[in-house]
Amino acid sequence: MTPALTALLCLGLSLGPRTRMQAGPFPKPTLWAEPGSVISWGSPVTIWCQGSLEAQEYQLDKEGSPEPWDRNNPLEPKNKARFSIPSMTQHHAGRYRCHYYSSAGWSEPSDPLELVMTGFYNKPTLSALPSPVVASGGNMTLRCGSQKGYHHFVLMKEGEHQLPRTLDSQQLHSGGFQALFPVGPVTPSHRWRFTCYYYYTNTPWVWSHPSDPLEILPSGVSRKPSLLTLQGPVLAPGQSLTLQCGSDVGYDRFVLYKEGERDFLQRPGQQPQAGLSQANFTLGPVSRSYGGQYRCYGAHNLSSEWSAPSDPLDILITGQIYDTVSLSAQPGPTVASGENVTLLCQSRGYFDTFLLTKEGAAHPPLRLRSMYGAHKYQAEFPMSPVTSAHAGTYRCYGSRSSNPHLLSFPSEPLELMVSGHSGGSSLPPTGPPSTPGLGRYLEVLIGVSVAFVLLLFLLLFLLLRRQRHSKHRTSDQRKTDFQRPAGAAETEPKDRGLLRRSSPAADVQEENLYAAVKDTQSEDRVELDSQSPHDEDPQAVTYAPVKHSSPRREMASPPSSLSGEFLDTKDRQVEEDRQMDTEAAASEASQDVTYAQLHSLTLRRKATEPPPSQEGEPPAEPSIYATLAIH
């Protein structure tokens, strides 16, 4: 053995035991931060270094600093030390290591701890492609983006102590920057909730504010719920919108997702009745941003798996395009049942699609691609054969492919009326679609009824006016005939044709005669009912003969009490006076006797005492007086 080799071998034997003794009693310490290594600006953080029970002092070093960052004595039982940062700043962000000192010397340093401060830059956006709902076991892509040219993007998953995933940013043609993180397979075994950040290369431990959290919903194969709107799919700006997601499976919670959005709404399920569950999502007042396609999902509380998605529901917002549209019916808005009709929607402005809605209908609007012709964009909606179900009020809208959920202002409403078969009467529409037709029938019926009532009132007014006129004429005549004091000379008659008493020789057409009808003499052909007025026959008639004398007739003044009774019964003598006048006019001057027809109810039998007689003359018999007008 050469002297040199012997010398090296002896040196190795002498150094080997010393090296093992120094490394053996000094295990590498462990370094961590609470509540975590990613701390928002201004928040407190605690750094722990754990080593050996024999440690006498712990030292914290920050990469890039020439001096130790901090030194602390160990806490009981002396196997770890605490380093506190009361308020996190960018000065505290960086890479840290710790080691401890014992009687045998310093230990080797710990693994590095990267302490990150967030909230120094604006937050990025995080979205899921194609949507945050993925079938259980499927894969998806998360997109983190910003409009500024940051160098790196970081994706973090909540609830797991994993290192953040970092990707370099990629510039888009639009000028923005993004990074795409593949995720999957997604299973319902745990929660999938993410946030993302960005930072510059020269400050890798100073990050932006976190993005809004994004949760991934792994959907399963359980029965899909139904999604409907309580106001209809077409709404004007400012209206309230309520979407109802329901199922007969009995889900405990529901989520509502709008296509293209990065987030969704979640509501607990309610059970209006046994076996059914639902949740109402109230949105609004709506604006153009509410237009889009919606779906909902259901889940049970004890499962992280969501149901299959509901059928899509399109919400359309009107009044977002100012080109006007018009709606017409060919051949006309009134069509017989079984015939054909076409609703024509057209506009001079450019539209890709026309939509036709029916008032009160539950189904979504009809859509047709527009055709250009005669300097107009138009679409024809054929309806054949027409039934009563087609009756109703229609409106037309236009939309463009750039945003198909934003519509124009509605056209003027068009009411389609469906009549019965040819030769049959028009049937009033039934159900909600036919309400406008029924209203028109009611309007016509009300108009006819009002006209009939007005005509009836007019006829009644004319009849009352005629009767009042006749009563006034008869009253005036009777006042002239009867209202004179007994024994006084007769005045000038008010009625034309009455004879003046003071001029018996005048040529007149009418005479007032007073006939004395004997109560007890039947030979004078007086037929009077002697019963009281209460027992009289309403139809009984009494005839009284009146004898004519010389041209100068002796007239007797009627008793004043009789005129009062005739005034009391003047309303019932209208017809009697007319009959008396007619019979008197028909009699000739050569006749010796004039018969007067007296109604038994109007002629009351009254015995009056005659005027005082001269001496030697027998007293006159009681008489009944009646006034007769001879034409």
C-alpha positions in Angstrom: 0.0 0.0 0.0 1.5 3.3 -1.0 2.0 6.0 1.7 -0.4 8.4 0.0 -3.3 5.9 -0.1 -2.6 5.0 3.6 -2.8 8.6 4.6 -6.2 9.2 2.8 -7.7 6.1 4.4 -6.7 7.2 7.8 -8.1 10.7 7.2 -11.4 9.1 6.1 -11.7 7.0 9.2 -11.0 9.9 11.4 -13.6 12.3 9.7 -16.4 9.8 9.2 -17.5 9.4 12.8 -17.4 13.1 13.4 -19.7 13.9 10.5 -22.3 11.3 11.5 -22.4 12.7 15.1 -23.0 16.2 13.9 -25.9 15.3 11.5 -27.5 12.7 13.6 -28.9 14.8 16.6 -30.0 17.7 14.3 -33.2 16.8 12.3 -34.5 19.3 9.7 -37.1 21.6 11.1 -40.6 22.1 9.7 -42.0 25.5 8.7 -45.6 26.5 8.0 -48.0 29.6 8.3 -51.4 30.1 9.8 -54.1 30.6 8.6 -52.2 29.9 5.4 -49.4 31.0 3.1 -51.7 33.2 1.0 -52.6 36.2 3.1 -54.6 39.3 2.0 -53.1 42.7 2.5 -53.4 43.9 6.1 -54.3 40.6 7.6 -52.3 39.0 10.5 -50.3 35.8 9.9 -48.3 33.5 12.2 -45.3 31.5 11.1 -44.4 28.3 13.0 -41.0 26.6 13.1 -40.9 23.1 14.7 -37.6 21.3 15.5 -36.0 19.3 18.3 -36.7 19.2 22.1 -33.1 20.1 22.6 -33.4 23.4 20.6 -32.3 26.4 22.5 -33.1 29.1 19.9 -35.0 29.3 16.6 -34.1 31.7 13.7 -36.3 32.8 10.8 -34.5 33.8 7.6 -36.0 35.5 4.5 -34.5 34.9 1.2 -32.7 38.0 -0.1 -32.2 39.5 3.3 -28.5 39.6 4.6 -29.5 39.5 8.2 -31.7 37.0 10.1 -35.4 38.0 9.9 -36.2 37.2 13.4 -35.0 35.1 16.4 -37.2 33.6 19.1 -36.8 31.3 22.1 -38.7 28.0 21.9 -42.0 27.5 23.5 -42.7 24.7 25.9 -42.0 21.9 25.3 -39.2 23.6 23.3 -39.8 21.8 20.1 -41.2 24.9 18.2 -41.2 28.7 18.0 -43.7 31.3 16.8 -43.0 34.3 14.6 -46.0 36.7 14.3 -46.8 39.3 11.6 -49.6 41.5 12.8 -50.4 43.1 9.4 -49.4 41.7 6.1 -47.7 44.0 3.6 -45.7 43.5 0.5 -42.6 43.9 2.6 -43.4 40.7 4.4 -44.1 38.7 1.2 -41.3 36.3 0.2 -39.6 33.0 0.7 -38.7 31.9 4.2 -36.6 29.2 6.0 -35.9 28.4 9.6 -33.3 26.5 11.7 -32.6 26.1 15.3 -29.6 26.0 17.6 -28.7 23.4 20.3 -25.7 22.4 22.3 -24.4 20.5 19.3 -24.7 23.5 17.0 -27.1 24.7 14.2 -29.5 22.5 12.4 -29.8 22.4 8.7 -32.5 24.8 7.3 -36.1 23.9 6.7 -37.8 23.5 3.4 -38.8 27.0 2.0 -42.2 28.6 2.8 -43.5 31.0 0.2 -45.6 33.7 1.9 -47.9 35.5 -0.6 -49.7 38.8 -0.1 -52.9 39.3 -2.2 -54.9 42.4 -3.0 -52.3 44.5 -4.6 -53.9 44.5 -8.1 -57.4 44.4 -9.5 -59.1 41.0 -9.6 -59.2 38.9 -12.8 -62.2 37.0 -14.1 -62.8 33.3 -13.8 -65.3 31.3 -15.9 -66.0 27.7 -16.9 -66.1 26.4 -20.5 -68.6 25.5 -21.7 -70.5 26.0 -18.4 -70.0 25.5 -14.7 -72.3 22.4 -14.8 -70.6 19.2 -16.0 -71.7 15.6 -16.1 -70.3 13.6 -13.2 -66.9 12.2 -14.2 -66.5 14.7 -17.0 -63.8 17.2 -17.7 -63.9 21.0 -18.3 -61.8 24.0 -18.7 -61.5 27.1 -16.4 -60.5 30.4 -18.0 -58.7 33.1 -15.9 -58.4 36.4 -17.7 -57.6 40.1 -17.5 -57.4 43.1 -19.7 -53.9 44.0 -18.5 -50.7 42.2 -19.5 -49.9 40.3 -16.4 -47.2 37.6 -16.8 -48.7 34.7 -14.8 -52.1 33.4 -13.7 -52.6 31.2 -10.6 -55.5 28.8 -10.0 -56.4 27.7 -6.5 -58.9 25.2 -5.3 -60.5 25.9 -1.9 -60.5 23.3 0.8 -57.4 21.5 -0.2 -53.8 22.0 0.8 -52.3 21.8 -2.6 -49.8 23.9 -4.4 -51.4 26.6 -6.6 -51.3 25.8 -10.3 -49.5 28.5 -12.3 -49.7 29.2 -16.0 -48.1 31.8 -18.2 -50.6 34.3 -19.7 -51.6 34.3 -23.4 -52.5 37.4 -25.3 -55.8 37.4 -27.2 -56.5 39.1 -30.6 -58.9 41.3 -28.7 -56.0 42.6 -26.6 -56.8 40.8 -23.4 -54.8 38.1 -21.6 -55.9 34.7 -20.3 -54.8 31.3 -19.1 -56.8 28.1 -19.6 -56.7 25.5 -16.8 -58.0 22.0 -17.6 -60.0 20.4 -14.7 -61.3 16.9 -14.3 -62.5 14.4 -14.0 -65.2 16.1 -11.9 -66.9 13.8 -9.3 -69.5 14.6 -6.6 -67.3 13.2 -3.9 -66.1 16.7 -2.8 -66.7 20.4 -3.5 -65.2 22.0 -6.6 -64.7 25.7 -5.8 -62.0 27.8 -7.4 -60.4 31.3 -7.4 -57.6 32.7 -9.6 -55.0 35.4 -9.3 -52.3 37.0 -11.4 -48.8 38.5 -10.8 -45.7 39.9 -12.4 -42.5 37.9 -12.9 -40.4 40.3 -10.9 -42.7 40.2 -7.8 -43.9 36.6 -7.7 -45.2 36.8 -4.1 -47.4 39.9 -4.6 -50.6 38.9 -6.2 -53.8 40.6 -7.3 -57.2 40.5 -5.6 -58.8 37.1 -5.9 -61.4 36.5 -8.6 -65.0 35.8 -7.6 -65.3 32.2 -6.6 -66.5 29.7 -9.2 -68.2 26.5 -8.1 -68.5 23.5 -10.4 -71.7 21.5 -10.3 -71.3 17.9 -11.2 -74.7 16.8 -12.5 -75.9 13.2 -12.5 -78.6 11.2 -14.2 -81.4 11.8 -11.7 -84.7 13.1 -13.1 -84.5 16.6 -14.4 -86.7 19.4 -13.0 -89.0 21.7 -14.9 -88.4 25.4 -15.4 -91.1 27.9 -16.3 -91.8 31.6 -16.1 -94.9 33.0 -14.3 -95.0 36.1 -16.5 -94.4 34.6 -19.9 -91.1 34.5 -21.9 -91.5 37.9 -23.5 -91.0 40.9 -21.2 -90.6 44.6 -21.5 -87.9 46.5 -19.6 -88.9 47.2 -16.0 -91.1 44.2 -15.5 -90.6 41.7 -12.8 -89.5 38.2 -13.7 -90.0 35.1 -11.6 -88.6 31.7 -12.7 -90.0 28.6 -11.0 -87.9 25.4 -10.8 -89.9 22.4 -9.6 -89.8 18.6 -9.5 -91.8 15.7 -8.2 -88.6 14.0 -7.0 -88.5 16.0 -3.8 -85.2 17.9 -4.2 -84.0 19.8 -1.1 -82.3 22.6 -3.1 -82.3 24.1 -6.6 -79.9 26.2 -8.7 -80.6 28.5 -11.6 -78.0 29.0 -14.3 -78.0 31.4 -17.2 -76.0 30.4 -20.2 -72.8 32.4 -20.6 -72.7 33.5 -16.9 -69.9 32.6 -14.6 -72.2 32.1 -11.6 -75.6 30.7 -10.6 -78.3 31.3 -8.1 -79.1 28.7 -5.4 -82.4 28.5 -3.4 -83.7 26.0 -0.9 -86.6 23.8 -2.0 -90.1 24.2 -0.7 -92.8 21.6 -0.7 -96.3 23.1 -1.5 -97.7 19.6 -1.3 -96.5 16.1 -0.6 -94.1 14.7 -3.2 -93.5 18.0 -4.9 -90.7 20.5 -4.3 -90.0 23.9 -6.0 -88.0 27.1 -5.7 -88.9 30.6 -7.0 -86.1 32.8 -8.4 -87.3 36.4 -8.5 -85.4 38.6 -10.9 -85.9 42.2 -11.9 -86.9 44.7 -12.7 -85.5 43.3 -15.9 -83.2 45.0 -18.4 -81.5 43.9 -21.5 -78.9 41.9 -19.5 -81.6 39.5 -18.3 -82.3 38.2 -21.8 -80.8 34.8 -22.4 -81.3 31.0 -21.9 -81.8 29.6 -18.5 -81.6 26.1 -17.0 -82.1 24.8 -13.4 -80.9 21.8 -11.4 -82.1 20.0 -8.2 -80.1 18.2 -5.5 -80.6 16.5 -2.2 -78.9 17.8 1.0 -77.0 14.6 1.6 -75.5 14.5 -1.9 -73.1 16.8 -3.8 -74.4 15.5 -7.1 -76.9 17.6 -9.0 -79.7 16.4 -11.2 -79.8 16.5 -15.0 -80.5 20.0 -16.3 -84.0 21.1 -17.1 -85.1 22.0 -20.6 -83.8 25.4 -21.6 -86.0 28.5 -21.2 -85.5 31.5 -23.3 -86.2 34.9 -21.8 -86.8 37.7 -24.4 -86.6 41.4 -23.7 -88.5 43.8 -26.0 -87.9 47.4 -27.0 -84.2 46.9 -27.7 -84.3 47.4 -31.5 -86.0 50.6 -32.8 -86.9 49.4 -36.3 -90.7 48.9 -36.4 -92.5 45.8 -37.5 -96.1 45.3 -38.7 -98.5 42.3 -38.6 -101.4 41.6 -41.0 -103.7 38.6 -41.8 -104.3 37.2 -45.3 -107.0 37.1 -46.6 -108.3 38.9 -43.5 -108.6 38.8 -39.7 -112.0 37.1 -39.8 -111.9 33.5 -41.1 -114.3 30.6 -41.0 -113.4 27.5 -39.1 -111.6 25.0 -41.4 -110.3 27.6 -43.8 -106.7 28.8 -44.2 -105.1 32.1 -43.0 -101.6 33.4 -43.0 -100.2 36.0 -40.6 -97.6 38.2 -42.3 -94.9 39.9 -40.2 -92.8 42.4 -42.1 -90.5 45.4 -41.6 -88.4 47.8 -43.7 -85.5 47.4 -41.2 -83.1 44.5 -41.2 -84.1 41.5 -39.0 -82.8 37.9 -39.1 -85.8 36.4 -37.4 -89.4 37.2 -36.8 -91.2 36.0 -33.7 -95.0 35.6 -33.4 -96.7 35.6 -30.0 -100.2 34.9 -28.9 -101.7 36.7 -25.9 -102.3 34.3 -23.0 -100.5 31.3 -24.7 -98.2 29.1 -22.6 -96.1 27.9 -25.4 -92.9 29.8 -26.5 -93.1 32.2 -29.5 -93.1 30.9 -33.0 -89.8 31.7 -34.9 -89.2 32.0 -38.6 -86.2 33.2 -40.6 -86.9 36.4 -42.5 -87.1 36.7 -46.3 -86.3 39.8 -48.3 -88.6 40.9 -51.0 -90.3 44.1 -52.3 -87.9 46.2 -50.2 -89.1 44.5 -47.0 -88.0 41.8 -44.7 -90.9 39.5 -43.9 -92.0 36.1 -42.7 -95.2 34.2 -43.2 -96.8 32.2 -40.5 -99.4 29.8 -42.1 -102.3 28.5 -40.0 -104.4 25.8 -41.6 -106.9 24.5 -41.1 -108.1 27.2 -38.6 -109.9 26.1 -35.5 -111.4 28.0 -32.6 -108.2 27.5 -30.7 -106.4 29.9 -33.2 -108.7 32.8 -32.2 -107.0 35.4 -30.1 -104.7 38.5 -30.2 -101.3 38.2 -31.9 -98.2 40.4 -32.0 -95.0 40.2 -34.0 -91.4 41.0 -33.1 -88.1 41.1 -34.9 -84.6 39.9 -33.7 -81.0 39.8 -35.0 -78.5 37.0 -34.8 -76.0 39.1 -32.9 -78.2 38.8 -29.8 -81.3 36.7 -30.5 -82.8 37.4 -27.0 -83.2 41.1 -27.6 -86.3 42.0 -29.6 -87.8 45.0 -31.3 -90.9 46.9 -30.1 -94.1 44.9 -30.7 -96.3 45.3 -33.7 -99.8 46.6 -33.3 -102.0 43.8 -31.9 -104.0 41.8 -34.5 -107.2 40.0 -33.3 -107.9 36.9 -35.3 -111.6 35.9 -35.2 -112.7 32.4 -36.1 -116.4 32.0 -37.2 -118.4 28.8 -37.6 -118.6 26.7 -40.8 -120.1 28.2 -44.0 -123.8 28.9 -43.5 -123.6 28.5 -39.8 -123.7 31.2 -37.2 -120.6 32.7 -35.8 -119.7 30.9 -32.6 -118.4 33.0 -29.8 -114.8 32.0 -28.9 -114.3 29.9 -25.8 -111.6 29.9 -23.2 -108.8 32.5 -22.7 -107.9 32.8 -26.4 -111.4 34.0 -27.4 -111.9 36.6 -24.7 -111.6 39.6 -27.2 -114.5 38.2 -29.4 -116.7 37.6 -26.4 -116.1 41.2 -25.3 -117.3 42.5 -28.7 -120.5 40.5 -28.5 -121.1 41.9 -25.0 -120.6 45.4 -26.3 -123.1 45.0 -29.0 -125.6 43.4 -26.6 -125.2 46.3 -24.1 -125.6 48.9 -26.9 -128.9 47.4 -28.1 -130.2 47.2 -24.5 -129.4 50.8 -23.9 -131.1 51.9 -27.1 -134.2 49.9 -26.2 -134.4 51.4 -22.7 -134.0 54.9 -24.1 -136.8 54.3 -26.7 -139.1 53.0 -24.0 -138.5 56.1 -21.9 -139.2 58.3 -24.9 -142.6 56.6 -25.6 -143.6 56.8 -21.9 -142.7 60.5 -21.9 -144.8 61.2 -24.9 -147.8 59.3 -23.5 -147.6 61.1 -20.2 -147.4 64.4 -22.0 -150.5 63.7 -24.1 -152.5 62.6 -21.0 -151.4 65.8 -19.1 -152.5 68.0 -22.0 -155.9 66.3 -22.2 -156.4 66.7 -18.4 -155.6 70.4 -18.6 -158.0 71.0 -21.5 -160.8 69.1 -19.7 -160.1 70.8 -16.4 -160.3 74.3 -18.0 -163.6 73.4 -19.7 -165.1 72.0 -16.5 -164.1 75.1 -14.5 -165.9 77.3 -17.0 -169.0 75.1 -16.9 -169.5 74.5 -13.2 -167.6 76.9 -11.0 -170.3 79.6 -10.8 -172.1 80.7 -7.7 -175.8 79.6 -7.4 -178.2 82.1 -8.8 -175.6 84.3 -10.4 -175.7 85.2 -14.0 -173.5 83.1 -16.2 -170.3 84.6 -17.5 -168.7 84.3 -20.9 -167.7 80.7 -21.5 -164.0 80.1 -21.9 -164.4 77.3 -24.4 -165.1 78.3 -27.9 -168.7 77.5 -29.0 -170.4 77.8 -25.6 -173.6 79.8 -25.7 -173.8 83.1 -23.6 -176.9 83.0 -21.3 -177.6 86.7 -21.8 -177.9 86.2 -25.6 -180.4 83.3 -26.2 -180.9 84.4 -29.8 -177.3 84.2 -30.9 -176.2 81.8 -33.6 -174.1 79.3 -31.7 -172.8 75.8 -32.2 -173.0 74.6 -28.6 -175.4 75.0 -25.7 -175.0 74.2 -22.0 -178.1 72.5 -20.8 -179.0 71.4 -17.3 -181.3 68.4 -17.2 -183.3 67.7 -14.2 -183.7 64.0 -13.8 -186.5 62.9 -11.6 -185.5 60.4 -9.0 -188.9 58.8 -8.6 -190.5 59.0 -12.1 -189.8 56.1 -14.3 -192.1 57.4 -17.1 -189.5 60.0 -18.0 -187.3 57.2 -19.1 -184.7 58.0 -16.5 -182.6 54.8 -15.7 -180.5 55.6 -12.7 -179.0 53.1 -10.3 -180.0 54.1 -6.8 -177.3 52.1 -5.2 -174.4 53.7 -3.4 -171.2 54.4 -5.4 -169.5 51.6 -3.7 -172.0 49.0 -5.1 -172.2 50.4 -8.6 -171.3 48.4 -11.6 -168.3 49.9 -13.2 -169.8 49.3 -16.6 -173.4 50.4 -15.8 -174.8 53.2 -18.1 -177.7 55.6 -17.4 -179.6 57.4 -20.2 -181.3 60.7 -19.4 -183.9 62.2 -21.9 -183.7 66.0 -22.3 -186.6 67.8 -24.0 -185.9 70.7 -26.4 -188.0 73.8 -26.1 -188.1 77.0 -28.0 -184.9 78.7 -29.2 -184.9 80.5 -25.9 -184.3 77.7 -23.5 -184.9 77.9 -19.8 -181.7 77.1 -18.0 -181.5 76.1 -14.4 -178.4 76.8 -12.4 -176.8 73.6 -11.1 -176.2 73.3 -7.4 -172.7 74.3 -6.3 -172.1 71.1 -4.5 -172.5 69.1 -7.7 -169.7 71.1 -9.4 -167.4 70.2 -6.5 -168.1 66.5 -6.9 -167.5 66.7 -10.7 -164.2 68.4 -10.0 -163.3 65.5 -7.7 -164.1 63.0 -10.4 -162.7 65.0 -13.4 -160.0 62.5 -14.2 -162.6 59.7 -14.7 -164.9 61.7 -17.0 -162.5 62.3 -19.9 -163.9 59.5 -21.9 -167.5 60.3 -20.9 -167.2 63.9 -22.0 -165.9 62.9 -25.3 -168.9 60.5 -25.8 -171.4 63.1 -24.7 -169.9 65.7 -27.1 -170.1 63.2 -30.0 -173.7 62.2 -29.3 -174.7 65.8 -28.9 -173.1 66.8 -32.2 -174.8 64.0 -34.0 -178.3 65.0 -32.9 -180.4 67.2 -35.2 -182.2 70.4 -34.2 -185.5 68.9 -35.1 -185.3 66.2 -32.5 -187.4 66.6 -29.4 -185.3 64.5 -27.0 -181.6 64.3 -26.5 -180.2 61.2 -24.7 -177.2 61.7 -22.5 -175.0 58.6 -21.6 -173.9 58.9 -18.1 -171.4 56.6 -16.4 -172.7 55.3 -13.1 -169.4 55.9 -11.3 -169.1 59.5 -12.4 -172.7 60.5 -12.0 -173.4 60.4 -8.3 -177.0 60.4 -7.2 -177.5 63.5 -5.0 -180.9 64.8 -3.8 -180.8 68.5 -3.5 -183.4 70.9 -2.2 -184.9 73.0 -4.9 -184.7 76.8 -4.6 -187.4 78.4 -2.4 -190.8 78.3 -4.3 -193.3 81.1 -4.4 -196.4 81.0 -2.1 -199.0 78.6 -3.1 -196.8 76.5 -5.3 -196.2 72.9 -4.2 -192.6 72.1 -3.3 -190.5 70.7 -6.2 -189.2 67.2 -6.1 -185.5 66.5 -5.5 -183.6 66.4 -8.8 -180.2 65.3 -10.1 -178.4 67.7 -12.4 -176.1 66.8 -15.2 -174.4 69.1 -17.6 -174.8 68.3 -21.3 -172.9 70.0 -24.1 -174.8 70.0 -27.4 -172.8 70.7 -30.4 
